[in-house]
Amino acid sequence: MSSDQHSSAAFFAAVSKDLMQPGEAGLTFDLVAKEAIEVVPACDHCAFSLRTR
């Protein structure tokens, strides 16, 4: 495993651990959006759409 792959795996493991913590949905969306902006090259914003059935 390369250094970049190891760093990515560790980052996603940390994000997963953070998302498993109890909390409000709004806080979870905020965390995912902040992490997406950090991980995805050239990403400057993130949005969510929820569909109800």
Backbone as ProteinMPNN parsed JSONL, in Angstrom:
{"seq_chain_A": "MSSDQHSSAAFFAAVSKDLMQPGEAGLTFDLVAKEAIEVVPACDHCAFSLRTR", "coords_chain_A": {"N_chain_A": [[0.855, -1.169, 0.0], [0.633, 2.164, -0.895], [1.967, 5.291, 0.36], [0.149, 7.415, -0.019], [-2.241, 5.976, -0.344], [-2.403, 4.77, 2.143], [-2.671, 7.04, 3.77], [-5.127, 8.015, 2.804], [-6.82, 5.869, 3.482], [-6.606, 5.933, 6.273], [-7.676, 8.461, 6.743], [-10.366, 8.15, 5.825], [-11.184, 6.166, 7.588], [-11.13, 7.581, 9.997], [-13.109, 9.522, 9.449], [-15.319, 7.828, 9.182], [-15.482, 6.813, 11.788], [-16.089, 9.195, 13.162], [-18.625, 9.717, 12.054], [-20.126, 7.675, 13.128], [-20.672, 8.388, 15.686], [-23.102, 9.304, 18.148], [-25.549, 11.76, 17.38], [-27.014, 14.751, 15.967], [-28.801, 14.848, 12.847], [-28.299, 17.102, 11.233], [-25.791, 17.941, 12.105], [-24.282, 15.771, 11.276], [-24.55, 15.953, 8.468], [-23.214, 18.365, 8.115], [-20.621, 17.644, 8.91], [-19.968, 15.693, 6.939], [-20.077, 17.277, 4.635], [-17.985, 19.124, 5.116], [-15.807, 17.357, 5.212], [-15.9, 16.302, 2.614], [-15.235, 18.511, 1.069], [-12.628, 18.801, 1.866], [-11.423, 16.459, 0.909], [-12.027, 15.994, -1.85], [-10.53, 16.94, -4.809], [-10.341, 20.305, -5.909], [-12.878, 20.899, -4.998], [-15.258, 23.125, -3.791], [-17.627, 23.457, -2.522], [-20.409, 21.67, -1.056], [-23.421, 19.83, -1.284], [-26.6, 18.537, -0.206], [-29.328, 16.439, -1.04], [-32.429, 15.372, 0.017], [-34.674, 12.756, -0.272], [-37.939, 11.912, 0.315], [-40.171, 9.261, 0.996]], "CA_chain_A": [[0.0, 0.0, 0.0], [1.448, 3.372, -0.976], [1.775, 6.279, 1.433], [-1.109, 8.117, -0.297], [-3.35, 5.059, -0.064], [-2.464, 4.614, 3.603], [-3.216, 8.296, 4.292], [-6.552, 8.048, 2.461], [-7.509, 4.865, 4.295], [-6.663, 6.44, 7.648], [-8.615, 9.589, 6.745], [-11.739, 7.643, 5.739], [-11.471, 5.465, 8.84], [-11.436, 8.612, 10.988], [-14.414, 10.083, 9.103], [-16.308, 6.809, 9.523], [-15.602, 6.801, 13.256], [-16.806, 10.413, 13.526], [-20.026, 9.596, 11.642], [-20.799, 6.677, 13.959], [-20.976, 8.981, 16.983], [-24.481, 9.797, 18.222], [-25.68, 13.201, 17.155], [-28.126, 15.202, 15.139], [-28.59, 14.69, 11.399], [-27.702, 18.325, 10.697], [-24.361, 17.919, 12.416], [-23.691, 14.751, 10.412], [-24.456, 16.535, 7.129], [-22.153, 19.372, 8.169], [-19.339, 16.935, 8.942], [-19.732, 15.087, 5.628], [-19.789, 18.359, 3.687], [-16.638, 19.637, 5.395], [-14.831, 16.34, 4.82], [-15.903, 16.201, 1.149], [-14.479, 19.654, 0.553], [-11.217, 18.55, 2.154], [-10.93, 15.282, 0.192], [-12.23, 16.045, -3.297], [-9.751, 18.031, -5.409], [-11.049, 21.437, -6.526], [-14.238, 21.022, -4.457], [-15.375, 24.296, -2.939], [-18.87, 23.376, -1.775], [-21.066, 20.362, -1.056], [-24.85, 19.962, -0.997], [-27.345, 17.294, -0.026], [-30.753, 16.399, -1.367], [-33.111, 14.269, 0.677], [-35.918, 12.342, -0.907], [-38.797, 11.166, 1.227], [-41.147, 8.382, 0.33]], "C_chain_A": [[0.903, 1.234, 0.0], [1.129, 4.312, 0.188], [0.462, 7.044, 1.243], [-2.313, 7.251, 0.02], [-3.522, 4.875, 1.434], [-3.08, 5.858, 4.234], [-4.713, 8.391, 4.016], [-7.345, 7.068, 3.309], [-7.656, 5.345, 5.733], [-7.662, 7.589, 7.754], [-10.057, 9.093, 6.733], [-12.134, 6.841, 6.969], [-11.84, 6.47, 9.929], [-12.799, 9.25, 10.724], [-15.518, 9.095, 9.486], [-16.547, 6.759, 11.027], [-16.388, 8.016, 13.73], [-18.295, 10.298, 13.206], [-20.809, 8.603, 12.489], [-21.155, 7.21, 15.349], [-22.43, 9.437, 16.999], [-24.516, 11.311, 18.024], [-26.867, 13.503, 16.277], [-27.782, 15.061, 13.663], [-27.922, 15.913, 10.804], [-26.211, 18.388, 10.944], [-23.637, 16.9, 11.541], [-23.533, 15.288, 8.991], [-23.327, 17.561, 7.074], [-20.782, 18.71, 8.14], [-19.004, 16.347, 7.567], [-19.375, 16.158, 4.603], [-18.375, 18.896, 3.89], [-15.575, 18.64, 4.956], [-14.757, 16.205, 3.304], [-15.079, 17.323, 0.539], [-12.985, 19.443, 0.769], [-10.631, 17.468, 1.251], [-10.975, 15.422, -1.327], [-11.447, 17.23, -3.884], [-10.654, 19.062, -6.095], [-12.497, 21.578, -6.061], [-14.29, 22.247, -3.556], [-16.724, 24.383, -2.229], [-19.467, 21.982, -1.918], [-22.525, 20.584, -0.684], [-25.474, 18.575, -0.878], [-28.771, 17.489, -0.498], [-31.341, 15.184, -0.68], [-34.428, 13.997, -0.011], [-36.72, 11.551, 0.106], [-39.787, 10.346, 0.429], [-42.402, 8.306, 1.123]], "O_chain_A": [[1.828, 1.331, 0.806], [0.141, 4.133, 0.9], [-0.257, 7.296, 2.209], [-3.295, 7.729, 0.586], [-4.644, 4.83, 1.938], [-3.916, 5.749, 5.131], [-5.482, 8.799, 4.886], [-8.424, 7.4, 3.799], [-8.714, 5.18, 6.34], [-8.406, 7.684, 8.731], [-10.88, 9.549, 7.526], [-13.303, 6.838, 7.354], [-12.769, 6.231, 10.701], [-13.562, 9.493, 11.659], [-16.536, 9.49, 10.053], [-17.689, 6.673, 11.478], [-17.255, 7.896, 14.596], [-19.134, 10.731, 13.995], [-22.036, 8.684, 12.558], [-21.867, 6.546, 16.102], [-22.942, 9.905, 15.983], [-23.617, 12.033, 18.456], [-27.626, 12.611, 15.897], [-26.616, 15.144, 13.276], [-27.054, 15.773, 9.943], [-25.452, 18.84, 10.087], [-22.508, 17.138, 11.112], [-22.486, 15.094, 8.374], [-22.576, 17.616, 6.1], [-19.885, 19.162, 7.428], [-17.879, 16.49, 7.089], [-18.469, 15.965, 3.792], [-17.648, 19.1, 2.917], [-14.553, 19.031, 4.392], [-13.671, 16.014, 2.756], [-14.314, 17.102, -0.4], [-12.17, 19.86, -0.054], [-9.464, 17.551, 0.869], [-10.042, 15.002, -2.012], [-11.673, 18.378, -3.504], [-11.614, 18.705, -6.777], [-13.268, 22.313, -6.68], [-13.461, 22.395, -2.657], [-16.94, 25.286, -1.42], [-19.075, 21.214, -2.796], [-22.828, 21.441, 0.146], [-24.942, 17.585, -1.381], [-29.343, 18.571, -0.369], [-30.801, 14.084, -0.788], [-35.199, 14.914, -0.293], [-36.204, 10.601, 0.695], [-40.179, 10.713, -0.678], [-43.342, 7.617, 0.727]]}, "name": "protein", "num_of_chains": 1, "seq": "MSSDQHSSAAFFAAVSKDLMQPGEAGLTFDLVAKEAIEVVPACDHCAFSLRTR"}
